[in-house]
Amino acid sequence: MNIPVWMWLATIAGLLAIISFDFYLVTRNPRHPSLRECTLWVSGYVTLAVLFGIGVLTLAGPRYGGEFFAGWITEYSLSVDNLFVFVIIMTSFAVPREYRQKVLLIGIIVALLLRGLFIAVGAEAIARFDWLFYVFGAFLLYTAWKLLTHSDDEDEFKENAVLRTAKRFLPATDEYNGAKLTIRRAGKRLVTPMLIVMIAIGTTDLLFALDSIPAIFGLTKEPYLVFTANAFALMGLRQLFFLIGGLLDRLVYLSQGLAVVLGFIGLKLIAETLHHHGVPWAPEIPILVSLGVIVGTLAITTVASLVKVRRDRLREPVREVGEVDEVHDVAEAQAD
């Protein structure tokens, strides 16, 4: 794809306008959003992404349109997995409910800026050293294996180096002060936990990008599609956090599904690089096949997860009447 500079500038300006409007709404009325509001926002962002993909399909052809949709769906799915960690971060830092929207939005903006730099560096690197695709492919296979062997005991949030450094060198208060990032106390400027948790979300998402950026480069080599797919996947993440926060526990097979997707992309990346290097037996997998594998795997994963949760609930023993009354009495006593 030959993307002129004005197209890059117009795309970035459009994304900034949407994010600025979103930020204005959040700061004007900080609160816990309703289910209806989140549904409308997520539907709007998904619609924008689909319309953008249709535009790419119409103007650039089915190949690039398919690459955008495959990349966007993959990034969106990985972002849903990231929400598990965001929930843990919010809980660990005891973020007030009315300010969680602002924390998420600013953290996502930071993540988008960092991903943009990461994409630019990655695109330049693979343009000069195509052997990096072997590294990307191997890394995706390793990530897939880690997801498959992941245990529930590893779901605890671990501070990264950037966050540890920030907490060490930034004098901070122990309590929140509304939505303020800094306050002045005894003549000293101190940061609040609000700033720390924003750093935690932004830098943690960058660590997730170490998985997702190689994955999307395995589906498209076009920096413009890589950037826009990431942008559309991240923009609706704030509302998605509140929309499916209660449903995350039901997606019990999400890690396994993402492992299959990442493993497939890793093998595809290695096979196509071998093909381009003249290895006759290495296949070149069409983007429509990749899109079918990704969508099919995620659909099966979702259905299987919901079926398992439903079966587990049906297998739960039914409480006797006496047991229900006893539980009710205990609950009332605790409330008193």
N, C-alpha and C positions, 0 to 999 in steps of 0.2 A: 504494500500500500504506500502510495506517495501522498502523505498528509501535509498540506501547506501550513505555513506558520499561522496564518489567520484562522485556520480550522482548530489548531491546538489552542490558540488564545480564546476563540469563541467557546470552545468546550469547557475550558477552565473557568471562564467568566460565568457561563451558565451554571456550572456546579457550585461556584462560590455564591451566586445569587440565591440558589436554593438553600444552601447551608446557612447563609446569612439570615434568610427569612425564618428558617427553623430556629436559629439561635435567638432571634428577636422574640419569637413566641415563647420560648422557654424562659428567657430572662424577664419578660414582661409579667408572666404569671407562673411562678414556680409552684408546682403541685405534682401530685401523683396522677398520671393521665388515666382516663377511663378506657375501658375495653373498646368501646365504639370509636373513640378518637384514635387509638393505636391501630385499629383495623383499617380505618380510612387512610392514615398516613402510610402504612405498609402497602396497602393496595395501590396508593398513588405512586410510591417509589417503584413498585414492581411494574406498574403500567408504563412509567417513564423508561425503565430499562428495556421493556419489551418493544416500545415504540422506537427507541434508539437502535435496538437490534434489527428491527424491520427496516429502519433507514440504512443501516450498514448493508443489509441483505439486498436492498433495492439498488443502492448506489455502487457498491463494491462487488456484489455477486454472492452466490450461495456459499462459497468457500469461507469468505471472511465473516459473513453473517453467522454461519455455523460455528466458527471459531469464537466469536463473541458470546453466543449463547452458551456454548460449552464452558468457556472460561467463567462467565458470570454465574452460572448454576453451580459450578465447582466452588468458586469463591464464596458464594452465598451459603452453601452447605457447610463449608469450613467455618464461616462466621457464626453459624448456629452452634457449632461445637464450641466456639470461643465463648459463647454466652454462659456456659457452665462456669468458666473461670471468672467471668465478670460478676456472676452472682456471688461467688465465694469472696471476691475482693470487696464488694459492697457490704457483705455481712461482716467480714474481718475488720473493716474500718468503721462499721456502724454508721453508715451514711444516712442522714435523715431522709425519709421517703420523699419529701417535697423537693429535695435538691438532687435526687438521683438522675433526673433528666439532664440537668446542666452538667453534672459530672461526666455522664456518658457522652454527651454531645462534644464537649471540649476534648475529652480523651480520644474520641473518634476523629476529630479534626487533627489532633496531633498525630494520630496513627496514619491518617491519609497523607499528611505532609511527609512523614518519614517513609511511607511506602513509595511515594513519588520519587524521592531520592534513591531509594533502593532499586526501583524499577529502572531509573535512568542509568545507574551504575551497572546493573545486571544486563541491560540491553547493549551497552557499550562493550561490556566484557565478552558476551557471547558473540558479538559481531567480530571481535578480534580473535577469540580463542574458542572455536566451535567444539573442542574437546571438553569444554565445561558441561556440555549436555550429558556426557557420561557421568560426571560428578553429580549433576542434578538428578539424573535417573537413579543412581545408587542411593542418594540421600532420600529420595521419595520411597524407595523400597525399604530402607531402614526405618523411615517414619511409619510406613504401613505396618511393619513388624512390631514396632513399639505400640501402636494402637491396638493391634491384635492381642498383645501380651499385657495390655494395660490392666491394672487392678484397681478396685475401688479405693484401696488404701492410699493411692497416689493422687486423690482428688483434692489434696490440701494445697492452698496457694503458697508458693515459695517466692520470696522477694528476689528480683533480679539485681544485677550489679548496679544499674543506674538508680534504681529505687533505694538500695542500701546506701549509695553515695549521697543521694539527695537527703535522706533522713539523717545522715551523719554530719553534713556540712550546713544544712539549712536549719536554723533555730526555729522550732515549731512549738505550738501550744498543744495541749492535750485535748482541748475541747473545740467544737465547731463554733463559729461566730456568724450565724446565718450562712449566706453564700459567699462571704468574703474569703479571698485567697490569702490576704495578709492583714495583719492588724499592728497597731503601734501600742506597745505596752512598756511603761517605765522608760520612755525615750528610745526604745529599741524596736526595730521592725521585725516581726515574727510572722512566719507562715502558719497557716491553719491546716488541719488534716484534709481540708477540701483540696488544696493544691497537691498534697502528697498522693491522695487517691487518684487524682487526674493523671499524675505522672505514672502511677501504677498501671492504670488501664492503657494509657498510650504506649508505654514501653513494653507491656506484656503483649499487646497486639502486634508490636513490631517483631517480637519473638515468634508469634504465630506466622508472620509473613515469611519467615525462613522456610516454612512448609508450603505456604500457598503460592508464593511468587514462583518458585521452581515448578510447581504444579501447573500453573497457567502458561508458563513458558513452554511446557510440554504440549500444550494445546495450540498455541499460536506464538509466532515469533515477532508479531507486530507490537511495538511498544505502545501505540495508540490504543489498541484493543486491550492490552494488558492493563493499562492505566484506567480506562473507562470501566472495564469489568470490575476492577477493585473498587473504584469510586462508587458505582451503583450498588455493590454488595455492602459497602460500609455505611452508606448514607441512611439506609432504613434500619440500621442495627439498633438505634436507640429505641424506636417504637417496638421493634421486634423483641427487645429485652422484656418489655412490659406485657407484650401480647402473649408470648409463649413461655414466659418465665415459669408458670405453673405446669406447663406441659413438658418441660425438659426432662423431668424424671421418667416420663413415659417413653421417651426415645431411647430405650435400653440398648438397642443394637446400632445406635448411630456411629459409635467408634468403629465397629466392625465394617459398616457400610463405607465409611470414609477410608478405612484401610484398603478395601477392595478398589475404590476409586483411585487412591494415590498409588497403589501397587500397579494398577493398569496403566496409569499415566507414566510411571517410572519405566515400565517395560516398553511402552510405546516410544518414549523418548530415546532409550538406548537402541531399540530396533531401528528407528528412523535415522538416527545418527550413523549407525553401521551401514544402513542402506545408502546414505549419501556419501559414505566413504568407500563405496564400491563393493560391499559384501553382498554377494548374490542371493543368499538365502534369507537375508533380513527383510521383512516386509515393511511397506509404508502404509500405515493405517489411515483410511479416509476419515475426515472430521465427522461425517455423519455417523460412522460406526462408533467413534469416541463419544459423540453426543448420546447415542442410544445406550451405550454401556453405562454412562454416568447417570442418565435419567432413570434407566431401568433398575440400577443398583440402589439408588436412593428411594425409589418407589417401593421396592421389595423390602428395604430396610425399615421404612416407615410403617408399612402394613404389618410386617412381622413383629415390630415393637409393640404396636397397639394390640395385636392379637395376644401376645404374651402377657401384657399387663392385664388385659381383660380376663384371661384364663387364671392368672394368679389371684385376682380378686375373687373369682368364683370359687376358688379352692380354699379361700380363707374360712376358718370355722365360724359358724353363725353363733353369736352370743345368746345364751339363755336369758330369759326374762329377768331372773334374779341377778345375773351378771351385769345386765344393762342398768338395773336400778342401782347396783353397788357402784358402778363407774360414775353414774349420774350424781350419787351422793358425795363421792370423793371430789368430783369437779366442783360441786356447790361449796363444799367445805374449803377447797383451795381458793375459790373466788372470794369467800368471806374473809 
